[in-house]
Amino acid sequence: MIQNIALVFIAYFIGSIPTGLLLTRAFGGVDIRTTGSGNIGATNVYRTMGRTVGILTLIGDCLKGVVPVVAARALGCSDLIISLAGVAAFLGHIFPIFLKFKGGKGVATALGVFLSVSPLAVLCSLGIFIIVLVPWRYVSLASISAAAMMPVFAALIDRKPAIIAMSLAIASIVIVKHSSNIKRLINGTENRFKA
């Protein structure tokens, strides 16, 4: 019991590591919170600092979701504890204790969590992401679409109640965190992705 509680707390602290901020400071002395959209996630880092730092941020944020879930599985935890560790890491990225609880939108960390629990469902959601991104070039719309479909794929492929519940919770929060993007998409003012 104590081990499980400790694991969930550690997952939150791992999720709270501000990868984008640390990398932009290391590579350019830039505080990413004051540049571009002000978001610490990979998309803003990519637009502000370029491809290399953006990709490194994506990998780092993704690993924040992978590590706690893989650790929970290695320790033989139940699906419930694995799911709680995943949600904790995800929430750590969105509400990081190291940045006064002001973090990113959680897409890359969610990706890491989902990769660790249901890689096939992620592959299906990735297909949705690409189908939406390629013609319209909106990362936000592609992220929202992929997140919305993840619980559906988890339900069809894994059929584990705890994993489905985790997918629903994370997907819902991802969509809510993109509310400003949704408004810009409706108004036609959202930035398109440029490779």
N, C-alpha and C positions, 0 to 999 in steps of 0.2 A: 504493500500500500504506500509506504513512505517512498519507495523507489519510484513508483508510478507518478506520485505528486512531484517529486524532484525532477523527473524526466520532463514533465509538462512545463515546469518553470524554466528549466534549462533550455527547452525548445523555444520558449518566448524570448529569452535573452539572446539566443543565437539569431533568431529572426530580427531582433532589434539592432544588430550590427549594421550601421549605415554604409553599405558597400559603395553606393554611388558617391556619397560625400567623401569618403576616405580616398577613393580612386581619383576623383577630380582634384582633390587637394594634392595628392601625391604626384599626379601627372601634369598639373598646370597651376597649382596654387589657387584654384577656383572654388568658391563656395557655391555648389550647384543650386542651393536654395535661393540664391539671389540672381540666378541666370535662367533665361528661357522661361519655361512655365513655372519654375520654382520647385518642381517635383524632383525627388532624389532617385527616381527610377531610371531604368535603362533607356527609355525612349528620349527623355530630356537630356540625359548624358550623351547619347548618340548625336542628337541635334546640336548640342553645345560643344562637346569635346571631340567629336569624330567617331569613326567606326570602331577603332581599337578599344578605346576606353568604354564605349557603349557596349560592345560585346563582352568585355571583361565584367562590366557591371551586371549584365544579364546572367552571365555564368555564376557570379558571386551571389546574386539574389536568388538564383535557382538553387544553388547549393544550400542556402539557408533553409530551404524546405526539404531538401533531400536528407541532409545529415540527421536531424532529429527522428525522422520517420524510419530511416534505415537502422538507426540505433535502437529504436523501440522494437523493431522487428527482430534484430539480433538478440535482444534481451528476452525474446519470447513473449512480448506483451500481447494482450488481447486486441481485437480490432478496435474496440472502444478507446483504449489507451493510445493506440497508434493514431487514431483519428484525432484525439484530443491533442496529441503532440503536433500533428500537422496543422490543426487550427491555431494552436499557440504560436507556432513559428510564423504562420501567416499574419496573425494579429500583431506579432512583434515587429514585422516590417511596416505595417500600417500605423501602429501606435508605439514607436520605439521609445523605450525609457531613456535612451541616450540623447534623444532629440526632443525632449519635452512632449513626447507622444504625437509628434507631427512627422509622419513618414510618407511612404509612397502609396501606390494604389494596389500593390500586392500581386500583380499578374505573374511576374517571374517567380516569386516565392511560391505562389499557388501552383505554378507549373512544376516546380521541384517536388512539392508535396504529392501532386497527382502522379508524377512520373514514378514515384516510389511505391505508390499503392495500386495503380492501375495503368501501366504503360500503354496497353492496347486502347483504353478509353482516351488517353492523351493523344495517341496517334489519330484517332477519329476526330477529336477536337482540333488538332493541328490542321487536319484537312479542311475543316470549317474555317479556321483562321486564314489559311492560304486562299481559299475560294472567295472570301470576303475582301482580303487585303489586295490581291492582285488587280482586280478591275477598279476598285474604288480608292485604294491607297490611303485608307484611314486605319491606323493602328488601333485607335480606340474602338472603332466599330468592329474590327476583327476580334479584338480582345473580348468585347462584350458578347459577341456572337459565340465565340469558342467557350467562354465561361458559362453561358446560358445552356449550352448543349452538354457540358460535362456531366451534370447529374443524370441526364438521360442516358448517356453512354455508360456511366457507372452502374445504373440500374439494369441496363440490358446485358452488360458484360460480366460485372462482378456479383451483383445481386446480394451484396452484404449490407444489411441495414445501417451499420455504423459508417461505412464508407459512403453510402448514398447520402446519409444525413450530413456528413462532413462536406461532401460535394455541394449539396444544396446551400449550406451555410456560407461556404467560401464564395460560391458563384453569386449569391445574393449580395454579399458585401462588395465584391468586385464591381458589380453593376451599379450599386449605390455610390461607390467611390468615383464612378465615371459620370455622375449626374451632370457636372459642368460640361463634360465632353458631349453628352447627349444633347444638351441645350445648344451647343455650338454646331453640332451636326444638323439639328433642326433648322438653325438659323443660316446654315451654309457658311459658317466662319471657322470651322475646324481645320487645323493644319493637316495637309496631306504628307504622307511619308515620302521622303526622297532618298533613294539608295546612294 
